[in-house]
Amino acid sequence: MGQRSSTRCQLFPRNFDLDVINRKTNIGSGRHSQIVNHKRSSRAGAVLLVALLVGSVLLSAAVVPASGAEAGDPSGSPAVGSGGPVLQQDDADASENETPARHANPDEANEDGDGGAVESHLATQLSRRLGDSAVQLEEGEADQARQLLGDDFSSSLAKYAEVADESGNNESAERFRKAQKDQEEYASTVQEYRETYKEYQEAKENGDDQRARELARELNRLAEKTNRTSNELNESFGELGKSTSGNFSQAQNGVNEVQSNISAQQKEVNDAEFERTELAVEAEDDTASFSDPLRLSGSLTTEDDEPIADESVTFQVGEQNYTSTTDEDGDFSLSYRPVAIPQNASNVTVTYLPKGDTLYLGSNATVDLDVEQEDAAVELDDVPEEVAFGEQVAVTGTATIDGEPVRSAPVTLAVDGRRLGTVVTDEKGQFVFEKPLPADVATGERSLTAGSANDSLAVVAEPAEANVTVEPTPTNLTLSASSTEGGEVTVDGHLTLANGTSVDGQTVELQADGKPVGTVQTTVNGTYQGTVALPSDVQGRDQITIAAVYANQGTNLADSRASTGVPLAATGPAEDLLSWDALSQVEKALVLFIPPALITLLVLAYRRWRGGQSGNGSRETSETTPDTDERGNHPTPTDPSGFSIARERLIEGDADGAVEAAYVAARRRIAADFDVSQNGTHWEFYRACQTHDLSDRFDTLQQLTEQYERAAYHRESTAMDRARETIELAVALVPSGDRTSTDGGQTSFTESEVPSDKS
């Protein structure tokens, strides 16, 4: 089920033209540009004719098909095609004073239609954001690069995952998640590298060689990390390019360009600060196990074959670090106990790890190896008796083989088969585990185990086991709901613990008068929202009870429930009687014939009646001709702006139209006053204003933008009082001394002028 997004609504196209919007929103401008006083008889005749015409049109409209899409009506519901959501287009011959059609939220328009097209559209969106993020990183904007992979990316990815799940393309959704995580990490590491490089340059300028060398060593570490991550990103981009319709060339090019710059820069640093080394290593035997260590011997020299003599040096062998001392020839020896290396490994890498203040760069060598697997014993030392959701599962223990502590051994802890995490044993073979208990562990007495993370390693262990009681945790569920047109109800709420802690990733069932009508998922902040269709047998009622129920038997969270009464709009039999399908062929023919014929007769009758009144026309004309000024010039009609239109619409009862007109008027003036580009959506315009000094008006613009979005996209109409307040917000954005020229008319209202919500 799609969720309405407050930041992705697209009202205006990229080539946003306020003149076009003005023509669409300029309702009633004719009344401001004409000053003609008709006789009461003429006005009465015109009003009668208009009333009859409107009645004829309404008669036809009452029996047209309920769905424009089904009957070929171009004003039907938005559809999703190969290019994404299709919004209703303006008729080229439509009146300029016509009220703009209500807009569809593109994020909601994705809910129905061609699933393949939606998946393709979302994949294109995600690939474009990855590419834009890479470009921002290349330009030095790491924060902006991460922002492009933030909430909006996650929202689109959640929709993509839902569609991909239906099409069986779950692997692509997981690759998108990995690419998002890796690229965020890559941006952070690149930013850290750049900041460290600036510190390195400052140390060099200040003559602090020791500090410069330490920073150069850190730069090496960061450069290696960026290189690993960039390789993983390129792998993800390649796979996504094969499995989706997205184009990842921009993302690949951006990442590769950044990495190329880092590699070239780091080579300069290394050449300036360090001397390269060479490592030679050989093994006494090819076979090794924990109980029968592998004896290694070797030599460490510079690139010029000078021994690194009498030095305490550190080597990484496989997954473990060892310290040895070189002799006068640079020779050393050590014993390696395989633990976390795969049992089927055919070799092991030995790496020289120079200290931070030395002049040397690291080097490595590889030796052949045949691993024999051994079993370790795990003993639990401290286990909690009771634990509840969110509480720390604190466990300590020891791993040994024949009484010998096993260091660097990965140990995985699980409760009732649910893995909570993995820790590594220290020099004494001990481990300390502490992770919060997740929700998806059922209540009651459960088994807690600690054992091997991987049964294919050089050292494995049968899990040690203990019992722990999982206590239930009370929850609190809130709910608000309102009915919409078309027999639907919108809901939102919040799932929390008794102490107010939000609970995410949980399924909440929605019910209408006790009948299940759908489910929603809580987000990272514990909130949920959605729209559900009501069953046909409850749509004719005046009111129904909507309930939200949390009752997940597989968790340690207690059940909770919330409900509320929702009034429904009158629907059902009366509409069915007027539906097109309910009419016979003869009735349909009469409906199509009568309105045009009646209109023709009324027009002819009106013209004949007007002809009979022409005898007094000359005097009436002179009485109704607009006055001229002393210079003989006729008054020039005034072109009212959005504030006048907003006021007029509000008086006419069109609250949404009033808010839209007020927003457009305020936006035009802000764009002119602060030289802000008028291109983009309402939120893009708002963000563009962030770079300009609006001082105390910036918060007002944010409130106005939010109210405009509700009016333009929300299924419910804006309340009259809220519309009046929104227009006042818009007026407040314009300097008081300039409102006359901007407004062109009155902007305040009396209570009698504005219809109330009750009316």
PyMOL commands that set and color helices and strands:
alter all, ss='L'
color gray80, all
select helices_A, chain A and resi 18-25+29-33+40-61+106-109+115-138+142-147+151-167+170-205+209-243+249-273+536-538+573-577+580-582+585-612+614-624+642-652+655-674+682-689+695-713+720-732+736-743
alter helices_A, ss='H'
color red, helices_A
select strands_A, chain A and resi 79-81+84-86+277-283+287-288+294-302+312-317+320-325+331-336+347-353+363-368+370-371+374-382+386-388+392-401+404-405+410-415+418-424+430-436+444-452+459-461+464-471+475-484+488-497+507-512+515-521+527-533+543-550+560-567
alter strands_A, ss='S'
color yellow, strands_A
deselect
rebuild
show_as cartoon
